[in-house]
């Protein structure tokens, strides 16, 4: 099992705690990324939103791509999974930027393709906002252009959304044949596109049973298209404590989001702008990405058992959120990652 984490570009993940002691600054995320390599983490997911989804639109948020480039220069091992939204980026230009970061990082850049859901953000930044299926039609073209300009020069494309004529992109990425591409989505449209064009599927948090069904569905879609196996990742919010009483106390602290709070309006927009398999409660939304559903909360032994269940159904990695992140990621490493690594070495 590999362990990744969401870089706290929004200053935290809780919609009911104003100051989580993890400021959205370059100094904080640089320190966290460097330490995370020592703690044994494998992936850092850098979310892309120009407004702060968690703390409210007036809050600070870091730009994903310039942050990724800077982290590429100060880290040595960790995979930098950068979220990218096709409606905000010309695919050939984004391919050029990503190839450059791939060289800076020596092949550690990957993409997490996200179809935009936030109408207010698009309008505030002058970007055309499209409905769900239209966004995925655009994404299909976007991925086609991206894949081809990375792989060869002289590429031409004439589609509904994008046109490229005799493209030249040099230097090509270090990663061969191109950087790894992840995506997530729960609609049938999304899953069909992802299973056809991407290398990995990342999911919101949920139970072992639900995640198993999603993995099996994607495996069947890939098999029908004679494509190689995918990698599967799951979002999770982690709480490691010495007793269940301490865990319960922490859960109560982080889930009491009230109507009218800074993040509540964004919650309503997110629900209306996505197509989800299951209803999402305000409690689910309180910690972002339905991370509590995954169940990585409890004593170290309990969490290790839960991780084992996910590993048995085919999950390859987790993308963790926690608060305050520096302290909680170190705690998770000491309780889960380092003992697992020691056991693997012994075996």
C-alpha positions in Angstrom: 0.0 0.0 0.0 1.2 3.5 -0.8 0.2 6.6 1.1 -0.4 10.0 -0.4 -1.9 13.2 1.0 -3.7 16.4 -0.1 -1.4 19.3 0.0 -3.2 22.0 2.2 -3.4 24.7 -0.5 -6.6 26.0 1.1 -5.3 26.2 4.7 -7.1 23.1 5.9 -9.9 20.7 5.2 -12.5 21.6 7.9 -15.4 23.8 7.1 -16.2 24.6 10.8 -12.7 25.5 12.1 -11.5 28.9 10.9 -7.8 28.5 11.8 -6.4 24.9 11.5 -2.8 26.0 12.2 -1.8 25.1 8.6 -1.6 28.4 6.7 -1.9 28.3 2.9 1.6 29.6 2.3 4.6 28.5 0.4 6.7 28.1 3.5 4.1 25.7 5.1 3.6 23.5 2.0 7.3 23.4 1.3 8.1 22.3 4.8 5.3 19.7 4.7 6.4 18.2 1.4 10.0 17.9 2.4 9.1 16.3 5.8 6.6 13.9 4.1 9.4 12.3 2.1 11.2 11.4 5.4 8.0 10.1 6.9 7.5 7.7 4.0 4.7 9.3 2.0 4.6 8.5 -1.7 2.3 11.1 -3.3 1.2 14.7 -2.8 -2.0 15.7 -4.5 -2.1 19.4 -5.4 -5.7 20.6 -5.9 -6.5 23.2 -8.4 -9.1 25.9 -7.4 -8.6 29.6 -7.9 -11.0 30.3 -5.0 -11.0 28.7 -1.5 -13.6 26.0 -1.5 -13.1 25.1 2.2 -12.8 28.4 4.0 -15.0 30.6 1.7 -14.3 32.6 -1.4 -12.5 35.3 0.5 -9.9 32.9 1.9 -6.5 32.4 0.5 -5.6 29.5 -1.9 -2.3 28.6 -3.6 -2.0 28.2 -7.3 -1.5 24.5 -8.2 0.9 24.7 -11.1 3.4 27.2 -9.8 3.4 25.4 -6.5 4.0 22.1 -8.2 6.9 23.5 -10.1 8.5 24.9 -7.0 8.0 21.7 -5.1 9.6 19.7 -7.9 12.8 21.7 -7.3 12.9 21.1 -3.5 11.8 17.5 -3.2 13.6 14.3 -4.4 11.3 11.3 -4.3 7.6 12.1 -3.9 5.1 11.9 -6.8 3.5 15.3 -7.5 -0.1 14.7 -8.6 -1.4 18.0 -9.9 -5.1 18.4 -10.4 -6.0 20.1 -13.7 -9.3 21.2 -15.1 -9.7 21.2 -18.9 -12.0 24.2 -19.0 -9.2 26.3 -17.5 -6.3 25.2 -19.7 -5.5 24.9 -23.4 -4.3 21.2 -23.7 -1.2 21.9 -25.8 0.0 24.7 -23.6 -0.7 22.7 -20.5 1.2 19.8 -22.0 4.2 22.1 -22.5 4.1 23.3 -18.8 3.7 19.8 -17.5 6.6 18.5 -19.6 8.8 21.2 -18.1 7.9 20.3 -14.6 8.4 16.7 -15.4 12.0 17.6 -16.3 12.5 19.6 -13.1 11.2 16.7 -11.0 13.0 14.0 -13.1 9.8 12.3 -14.0 7.7 12.8 -10.9 4.8 14.8 -12.3 1.4 13.2 -12.8 -2.0 14.7 -13.6 -5.4 14.3 -11.9 -8.0 15.4 -14.5 -11.0 17.0 -12.9 -14.1 18.3 -14.7 -15.1 21.6 -13.1 -18.1 21.8 -10.9 -18.0 25.4 -9.4 -20.0 27.8 -11.5 -19.2 30.9 -9.3 -15.4 30.3 -9.7 -15.6 30.0 -13.5 -17.6 33.2 -13.8 -15.3 35.2 -11.4 -12.3 34.1 -13.6 -14.0 34.7 -16.9 -14.1 31.0 -17.9 -17.1 29.5 -19.7 -19.0 27.1 -17.5 -20.5 24.1 -19.1 -23.1 21.5 -18.0 -21.9 18.0 -16.8 -22.0 16.0 -20.1 -20.6 19.0 -22.1 -17.6 19.2 -19.7 -16.8 15.5 -20.3 -17.1 15.9 -24.0 -14.5 18.7 -23.8 -12.4 16.6 -21.5 -12.4 13.8 -24.0 -10.9 16.1 -26.7 -8.6 17.7 -24.2 -7.1 14.3 -23.2 -6.7 13.3 -26.9 -4.7 16.4 -27.6 -2.6 16.1 -24.5 -1.7 12.5 -25.1 -0.7 13.1 -28.7 1.4 16.3 -28.3 3.4 14.6 -25.5 4.2 11.6 -27.7 4.9 13.0 -31.2 5.6 16.2 -33.1 3.6 17.3 -36.2 0.3 16.5 -34.6 -2.9 17.9 -36.0 -6.3 17.9 -34.4 -9.6 19.6 -35.5 -12.4 19.1 -32.9 -15.4 20.9 -31.5 -13.5 22.4 -28.6 -9.8 22.4 -29.7 -7.8 22.8 -32.9 -4.0 22.1 -33.1 -2.0 22.4 -36.3 1.4 20.8 -36.9 2.2 21.0 -33.1 5.8 20.8 -31.9 6.5 20.2 -28.2 10.1 19.9 -27.2 11.6 18.7 -25.0 9.2 15.7 -24.6 8.5 14.6 -21.0 11.0 12.5 -19.1 8.2 10.1 -18.3 7.6 7.6 -21.1 5.5 7.3 -23.0 3.9 10.2 -21.1 3.1 11.3 -17.5 0.6 9.1 -15.7 -3.0 10.4 -15.8 -5.6 9.9 -13.0 -9.2 11.0 -12.9 -12.2 10.6 -10.8 -16.0 10.7 -11.3 -19.1 8.7 -10.5 -21.4 9.3 -13.5 -21.5 6.7 -16.2 -20.2 9.3 -18.6 -17.2 9.9 -16.4 -16.4 6.3 -15.8 -16.6 5.4 -19.5 -14.2 8.2 -20.4 -11.8 7.4 -17.5 -11.7 3.7 -18.2 -10.9 4.5 -21.9 -8.2 7.2 -21.6 -6.7 7.3 -18.1 -4.2 5.2 -16.1 -5.6 5.5 -12.6 -9.0 6.0 -11.0 -9.2 8.1 -7.8 -12.4 7.9 -5.7 -14.0 9.9 -2.9 -14.0 8.2 0.4 -16.4 5.3 1.0 -16.8 1.9 2.6 -14.8 -1.2 1.5 -18.0 -2.6 0.0 -18.7 0.4 -2.1 -15.1 0.9 -3.2 -15.0 -2.8 -4.2 -18.0 -2.4 -6.5 -16.4 0.7 -8.2 -13.1 -1.1 -8.7 -14.7 -4.2 -10.2 -16.8 -2.0 -12.5 -13.7 -0.1 -13.8 -11.8 -3.4 -14.2 -14.7 -4.8 -16.3 -14.8 -1.6 -18.4 -11.0 -1.9 -19.0 -11.2 -5.6 -19.9 -13.9 -5.0 -22.5 -11.5 -2.5 -24.2 -8.5 -4.8 -23.9 -6.6 -2.2 -21.9 -4.0 -2.8 -19.1 -4.9 -2.7 -15.4 -5.5 0.7 -13.7 -4.2 2.0 -10.4 -6.9 2.7 -7.8 -6.8 5.4 -5.1 -9.2 6.4 -2.4 -9.6 9.7 -0.4 -9.6 9.3 3.4 -9.6 11.5 6.4 -7.3 10.1 9.1 -7.6 10.3 12.9 -5.2 8.1 14.8 -5.6 8.1 18.6 -4.9 5.7 21.5 -8.5 5.2 22.4 -11.9 5.2 20.7 -13.1 7.8 23.2 -10.4 10.2 21.9 -11.4 9.5 18.4 -15.1 10.2 19.1 -14.1 13.5 20.7 -12.1 14.5 17.6 -15.0 13.5 15.3 -17.4 15.7 17.2 -15.0 18.6 16.9 -14.6 18.5 13.1 -18.2 17.7 11.9 -20.4 20.3 13.5 -20.8 22.4 10.3 -23.7 24.8 10.5 -25.9 26.2 7.8 -24.8 29.7 6.9 -21.1 29.0 7.5 -18.5 30.0 4.9 -18.4 26.6 3.3 -22.1 25.8 3.3 -23.0 27.8 0.2 -20.2 25.9 -1.7 -21.7 22.6 -0.4 -25.0 23.5 -2.1 -23.2 24.4 -5.4 -21.1 21.2 -5.3 -24.2 19.0 -4.8 -26.0 20.7 -7.7 -23.0 20.6 -10.0 -22.1 16.9 -9.7 -23.6 13.5 -10.4 -23.0 11.3 -7.4 -23.9 7.7 -6.8 -25.1 8.4 -3.2 -26.5 11.3 -1.3 -23.9 13.3 0.6 -24.8 14.6 4.0 -23.5 17.9 5.5 -21.5 15.8 7.9 -19.8 14.0 5.0 -19.0 17.3 3.4 -17.6 18.8 6.5 -14.2 17.3 6.0 -14.0 17.4 2.2 -14.1 14.5 -0.3 -16.2 12.3 2.0 -13.0 11.2 3.7 -14.6 10.0 6.9 -16.6 7.3 5.0 -13.3 5.4 4.4 -13.0 4.7 8.1 -9.3 5.4 8.7 -10.2 6.6 12.2 -9.4 4.8 15.4 -6.6 3.1 17.2 -3.5 2.1 15.2 -4.5 -1.5 15.2 -8.1 -0.8 14.0 -6.9 1.5 11.2 -4.3 -1.1 10.1 -7.0 -3.7 9.9 -9.2 -1.4 7.8 -6.3 -0.6 5.4 -5.8 -4.4 5.0 -9.4 -4.7 3.9 -9.0 -2.0 1.3 -5.7 -3.6 0.1 -7.4 -6.9 -0.4 -10.0 -5.5 -2.8 -7.4 -3.8 -5.0 -6.8 -0.3 -3.6 -3.3 0.8 -4.4 -3.0 4.0 -2.5 -4.8 6.4 -0.1 -4.9 10.2 -0.4 -5.1 11.4 3.1 -6.5 14.6 4.7 -6.0 15.5 8.4 -5.9 18.5 10.6 -3.6 20.0 11.7 -1.7 18.4 8.9 1.9 18.5 9.8 1.3 17.0 13.3 -1.3 14.5 12.1 0.7 13.3 9.1 3.7 12.6 11.4 1.4 10.7 13.8 0.0 8.6 11.0 3.5 7.8 9.7 4.7 6.7 13.2 1.6 4.6 13.8 0.9 3.1 10.3 3.6 3.7 7.6 6.8 3.1 9.5 5.6 -0.1 11.2 4.4 -1.4 7.9 7.7 -0.7 6.3 9.6 -2.4 9.1 7.4 -5.5 8.8 8.0 -5.6 5.0 11.8 -5.4 5.6 11.7 -8.1 8.2 9.7 -10.4 5.9 
